């Protein structure tokens, strides 16, 4: 329901979009009543929300964010 957050999700260019869970602090809405602490397994709820906000398939979110993470981490290993 956070309008600023939704606008941010819409405005982030696809080629730099990444997924993260706010673990362990902020639990996504669908599991908030069942779990006291967030976990990485809840990343699917984040991806689902982003796909709804951006009006695209969840598969496209998974594909794009996987590519972006691989690109990011392949560059970061070259810095070490």
Protein Blocks (a to p, Z undefined) as FASTA:
>chain_A
ZZklmmmmmmpcfklgccdehiakbccfklmmmpmbdcfklmmmmmmmmmmmnopafklm
mmmmmmmmmmmmmmmmmmZZ
